[in-house]
Amino acid sequence: MCVDTNLLTLEERRICASILLVSGLLSNEIDCPRLLELIPILVPQRNLRSDQPFYPPRQRSNFILTSPINRLINACNYIVQQNSDIDLLGYQTRCSANALASIIINSRQFN
């Protein structure tokens, strides 16, 4: 039903909320240094082929795999892989909820 009407499912809305939270933290619109220090930002030493802005820490259990920080990191990495024009740091343009929703709807058609 959500696919027919181009509505986002609950899972997709959670992905949008996660990405907007991380984007707000990184662009300093949300002031929470304790949460910001938990996000592992990938700073490459040289130009690499990897386009992932965040590196997920090693997981020793499934419990850690489904933790909120890992879900934030995986959601952001997924969206950046789907559309490389998104700037999560907010240097060029702030990613909006409408832009994220359209990216998710377009990626839904290809999966």
C-alpha positions in Angstrom: 0.0 0.0 0.0 2.8 2.4 0.8 4.5 1.6 -2.5 1.4 2.4 -4.5 0.9 5.8 -2.9 4.6 6.8 -2.6 4.3 7.0 1.2 7.3 6.0 3.3 7.1 2.9 5.5 7.9 3.1 9.2 11.3 1.7 8.6 12.0 4.3 5.9 10.8 7.1 8.1 13.2 6.0 10.8 16.0 6.0 8.3 15.1 9.6 7.4 15.0 10.6 11.0 18.3 9.0 11.7 20.0 10.8 8.8 18.5 14.2 9.8 19.8 13.6 13.3 23.3 12.9 12.2 23.2 15.7 9.7 22.1 18.1 12.4 24.8 16.9 14.8 27.5 17.3 12.2 26.4 20.7 11.0 26.2 21.9 14.7 22.5 22.6 14.5 22.0 20.1 17.4 24.3 20.8 20.3 25.0 17.4 21.9 28.8 16.8 22.2 28.4 13.5 24.1 26.3 12.0 21.2 28.6 13.5 18.6 31.7 11.8 20.1 30.0 8.4 19.7 29.7 8.8 15.9 32.8 7.3 14.2 33.7 9.7 11.3 36.0 8.2 8.7 38.9 10.6 8.0 41.0 8.9 5.3 44.7 9.5 5.2 44.7 9.4 1.4 42.2 9.4 -1.4 40.4 6.1 -1.2 37.7 4.5 -3.3 35.4 4.1 -0.2 32.6 6.6 -0.2 31.4 5.7 3.3 31.6 8.8 5.6 31.4 6.7 8.7 33.1 3.5 9.7 31.0 1.0 11.7 32.9 -0.4 14.7 33.5 -4.2 15.0 30.5 -6.0 16.4 31.0 -9.0 18.6 27.3 -9.8 19.0 24.0 -9.2 17.3 22.9 -7.0 20.2 25.6 -4.5 19.4 24.8 -4.8 15.7 21.3 -3.4 16.3 22.3 -0.6 18.7 21.0 2.9 17.9 24.5 4.3 17.0 25.1 1.4 14.5 21.7 2.0 13.0 22.5 5.7 12.5 25.8 4.9 10.9 24.4 2.2 8.6 21.5 4.5 7.5 23.9 7.3 6.6 26.3 5.0 4.8 23.3 3.5 2.8 22.0 6.9 1.7 25.4 8.1 0.7 25.9 4.9 -1.4 22.5 5.5 -3.1 23.1 9.2 -3.8 26.6 10.7 -3.7 25.3 14.2 -4.0 24.1 14.3 -0.4 26.4 16.3 1.9 25.9 15.1 5.4 28.3 17.7 6.8 26.2 20.5 5.4 28.9 22.4 3.7 27.1 22.9 0.4 23.4 22.3 1.1 21.4 21.0 4.0 19.8 17.7 3.2 16.0 18.1 3.8 13.4 15.5 4.7 11.8 15.8 1.3 15.1 15.2 -0.5 15.7 12.1 1.6 12.2 10.8 1.1 12.6 11.1 -2.7 15.9 9.3 -2.6 14.5 6.5 -0.5 11.4 6.2 -2.8 13.7 6.1 -5.9 16.0 3.5 -4.3 13.0 1.4 -3.4 12.1 1.0 -7.1 15.6 -0.3 -7.9 15.6 -2.9 -5.1 
